[in-house]
């Protein structure tokens, strides 16, 4: 059965350094996918940067909706902007930071209905 999820129904994950709204996951009946809308604010002076995290058993695909940022992985850093897609292999530590003057907004896709991050 098709399920429509309205904006106010997304679950705020209260993750550090960003607003992460889980739109689709096992909690709403997904069998195989998680979708999140992530907004990373413009950093404030003196703010400690977020640490990298990883997803051991699955890759992550991020589509940048708006803003500018920098994705850091074991292979270095890459600038990202609206329209870019980031594909992170399973197990690779990564972090995306806002480097612009407006919030960095991304859709994050995971090929699992139960997504968690590990340090």
PyMOL commands that set and color helices and strands:
alter all, ss='L'
color gray80, all
select helices_A, chain A and resi 7-9+26-28
alter helices_A, ss='H'
color red, helices_A
select strands_A, chain A and resi 11-12+19-24+34-40+60-66+68-73+76-81+85-88+94-98+104-110
alter strands_A, ss='S'
color yellow, strands_A
deselect
rebuild
show_as cartoon
